Amino acid sequence: MGGITIDRNADPSTYQNNTSRTTVFSLVNSMVGATLLYYVFSIEMLYDMTTFIIYQSGGKEGDQYASKESKDYSRFSIQYMIIITFPIFLALLFLKNLGFLIKIAELGVYAIYSYVIFIFYIFIQNIYRGTLQNHIKDTKLFSLDIGSLGGTASLAFQIQTNFCPVIKCNQNQQNNRRD
C-alpha cells in the first residue's frame, strides 16, 4: 500500500507557515481587488455627478464633456476624472492622522440631506415646467449600467458598514497600531 504517511513528530510550524503565507497572500489579493473595484465604481459615480452638473449649467455632451464610453482628451472625459482623483485617493491611503476623515464622516449625513433636497428640486422643477409627463416615460425602473449601479451600491456599502466604524475606532490616535 503506497499511502501517504504523516510524521506526527514533525515540526507543526512548517505546515502553519505555508498556510499562513497562502492566507495572507489571498487576503492581500482580495483587499487589493476590492479597493480597485471601489475606486472604479467611485470614478463612475463621480463622473456621472460631474457631467450632470456640467449639463445643468448649460453644457452639452460632445461639446464640454465626452461620453463615458469614449476615450477623449480634447474635452472633459472619464480619463481626466481618473487623472484628477487618483492623487486624492492615493493621499487618503497614506494618512497617518485620521482626524480629517473623522470630521468628514461626522458631516456625512448632510450628503444624504442634499441628495433628498436635489430629488425634490428636480421633481418640483418638472411640475412647474409641466414636463413631468414627458419624463415619466424616460424613467427606467431598472438600469443595465452596472458601473453606475455598482458605484452607488458599493459607495453606500463602504460608507455605512466600513468607513464610519473604522473612523470611530481611530478617534484616539495614540491607540492607532498601524503607524
C-alpha positions as a printed NumPy array, in Angstrom:
array([[  0.   ,   0.   ,   0.   ],
       [  1.579,   3.236,  -1.138],
       [ -0.377,   5.628,   1.034],
       [  0.654,   8.949,   2.461],
       [  2.417,   8.698,   5.783],
       [  2.144,  11.502,   8.261],
       [  5.057,  12.121,  10.564],
       [  3.395,  13.188,  13.783],
       [  6.713,  14.189,  15.313],
       [  7.466,  16.721,  12.558],
       [  7.561,  20.413,  13.334],
       [  3.979,  21.785,  13.039],
       [  5.297,  25.268,  12.204],
       [  6.192,  24.03 ,   8.705],
       [  2.541,  23.463,   7.921],
       [  1.463,  26.674,   9.675],
       [  3.974,  28.821,   7.784],
       [  2.788,  27.543,   4.412],
       [ -0.887,  28.044,   5.188],
       [ -0.34 ,  31.422,   6.81 ],
       [  1.588,  32.638,   3.758],
       [ -1.174,  31.412,   1.482],
       [ -3.816,  33.017,   3.674],
       [ -2.007,  36.355,   3.819],
       [ -1.405,  36.286,   0.063],
       [ -5.072,  35.574,  -0.699],
       [ -6.258,  38.225,   1.77 ],
       [ -3.94 ,  40.853,   0.285],
       [ -5.103,  39.961,  -3.23 ],
       [ -8.761,  40.2  ,  -2.271],
       [ -8.25 ,  43.529,  -0.47 ],
       [ -6.368,  44.997,  -3.452],
       [ -9.113,  43.753,  -5.76 ],
       [-11.848,  45.216,  -3.565],
       [-10.001,  48.54 ,  -3.341],
       [ -9.611,  48.722,  -7.116],
       [-13.268,  47.82 ,  -7.57 ],
       [-14.345,  50.568,  -5.16 ],
       [-12.07 ,  53.007,  -6.989],
       [-13.583,  52.14 , -10.375],
       [-17.121,  52.41 ,  -9.003],
       [-16.297,  55.729,  -7.327],
       [-14.909,  57.095, -10.606],
       [-18.064,  56.025, -12.438],
       [-20.281,  57.76 ,  -9.913],
       [-18.155,  60.92 ,  -9.697],
       [-18.102,  61.226, -13.484],
       [-21.892,  60.925, -13.657],
       [-22.296,  63.576, -10.958],
       [-19.798,  65.947, -12.6  ],
       [-21.304,  65.622, -16.068],
       [-24.76 ,  66.186, -14.591],
       [-23.549,  69.445, -13.042],
       [-21.989,  70.466, -16.378],
       [-25.226,  69.558, -18.175],
       [-27.374,  71.535, -15.719],
       [-25.118,  74.565, -16.158],
       [-25.715,  74.561, -19.912],
       [-23.063,  72.184, -21.233],
       [-23.788,  69.548, -23.847],
       [-22.344,  66.1  , -24.323],
       [-19.837,  66.27 , -27.142],
       [-19.07 ,  69.968, -26.588],
       [-17.939,  70.302, -22.96 ],
       [-17.659,  66.631, -21.981],
       [-17.342,  63.26 , -23.66 ],
       [-19.489,  60.195, -23.164],
       [-18.345,  57.579, -20.679],
       [-17.546,  55.055, -23.379],
       [-15.253,  57.296, -25.454],
       [-11.547,  57.894, -24.936],
       [-11.216,  61.615, -25.5  ],
       [ -8.608,  64.016, -24.16 ],
       [ -9.816,  67.091, -26.072],
       [-12.629,  67.762, -23.578],
       [-13.592,  66.618, -20.086],
       [-13.774,  62.83 , -20.043],
       [-13.605,  59.936, -17.637],
       [ -9.863,  59.766, -18.294],
       [ -9.458,  63.274, -16.869],
       [-11.582,  62.259, -13.883],
       [ -9.148,  59.405, -13.197],
       [ -6.145,  61.736, -13.501],
       [ -7.748,  64.218, -11.087],
       [ -8.925,  61.743,  -8.461],
       [ -6.006,  59.293,  -8.374],
       [ -3.705,  61.557,  -6.292],
       [ -6.589,  62.312,  -3.919],
       [ -7.393,  58.626,  -3.352],
       [ -3.689,  57.806,  -3.034],
       [ -3.186,  60.552,  -0.454],
       [ -6.083,  59.159,   1.591],
       [ -4.334,  55.788,   1.754],
       [ -1.24 ,  57.302,   3.365],
       [ -2.919,  59.461,   6.001],
       [ -1.48 ,  58.796,   9.44 ],
       [ -3.758,  61.1  ,  11.384],
       [ -7.346,  60.215,  10.602],
       [ -8.789,  63.317,  12.282],
       [ -9.53 ,  64.842,   8.876],
       [-11.586,  61.805,   7.862],
       [-13.361,  61.815,  11.216],
       [-14.567,  65.375,  10.572],
       [-15.748,  64.4  ,   7.087],
       [-17.535,  61.303,   8.452],
       [-19.363,  63.427,  11.023],
       [-20.691,  65.608,   8.191],
       [-21.676,  62.609,   6.045],
       [-25.367,  62.825,   6.875],
       [-25.527,  66.183,   5.088],
       [-24.789,  64.394,   1.809],
       [-27.98 ,  62.392,   2.285],
       [-29.944,  65.559,   3.069],
       [-28.568,  67.308,  -0.019],
       [-29.48 ,  64.311,  -2.19 ],
       [-33.079,  64.333,  -0.914],
       [-33.299,  68.099,  -1.475],
       [-31.948,  67.594,  -5.002],
       [-34.62 ,  64.986,  -5.787],
       [-37.365,  67.306,  -4.524],
       [-35.853,  70.196,  -6.528],
       [-35.931,  68.219,  -9.783],
       [-39.452,  66.979,  -9.023],
       [-40.784,  70.498,  -8.334],
       [-38.93 ,  71.863, -11.373],
       [-40.586,  69.274, -13.628],
       [-44.019,  70.008, -12.147],
       [-43.513,  73.77 , -12.606],
       [-42.386,  73.401, -16.224],
       [-45.146,  70.91 , -16.968],
       [-42.65 ,  68.356, -18.189],
       [-43.335,  65.698, -15.579],
       [-45.423,  63.684, -18.035],
       [-42.686,  63.934, -20.672],
       [-40.051,  62.492, -18.375],
       [-42.136,  59.686, -16.87 ],
       [-41.703,  57.559, -19.983],
       [-37.909,  58.083, -19.772],
       [-37.765,  56.799, -16.207],
       [-36.049,  53.435, -16.067],
       [-37.205,  51.077, -13.38 ],
       [-34.007,  49.096, -13.8  ],
       [-30.745,  50.062, -15.448],
       [-28.272,  47.782, -17.161],
       [-25.481,  50.287, -16.489],
       [-23.732,  48.053, -13.967],
       [-20.975,  50.615, -13.357],
       [-23.358,  53.276, -12.078],
       [-25.437,  50.814, -10.083],
       [-22.335,  49.223,  -8.625],
       [-20.847,  52.621,  -7.818],
       [-23.875,  53.682,  -5.87 ],
       [-24.21 ,  50.369,  -4.061],
       [-20.518,  49.999,  -3.24 ],
       [-20.162,  53.561,  -2.028],
       [-23.209,  53.176,   0.208],
       [-21.944,  49.826,   1.494],
       [-18.453,  51.199,   2.096],
       [-19.622,  54.259,   3.988],
       [-22.317,  52.587,   6.056],
       [-20.603,  49.363,   7.062],
       [-16.877,  50.012,   6.857],
       [-15.857,  53.638,   6.832],
       [-17.747,  55.004,   9.832],
       [-16.871,  52.199,  12.295],
       [-13.186,  52.333,  11.307],
       [-13.124,  56.085,  11.772],
       [-14.882,  55.873,  15.139],
       [-12.355,  53.29 ,  16.386],
       [ -9.449,  55.513,  15.353],
       [-10.561,  58.712,  17.066],
       [ -7.868,  58.266,  19.708],
       [ -4.752,  58.408,  17.532],
       [ -2.454,  57.123,  20.294],
       [ -4.164,  53.724,  20.03 ],
       [ -3.628,  53.529,  16.278],
       [ -1.377,  50.483,  15.857],
       [ -0.906,  50.905,  12.128],
       [  1.555,  53.843,  12.4  ]])
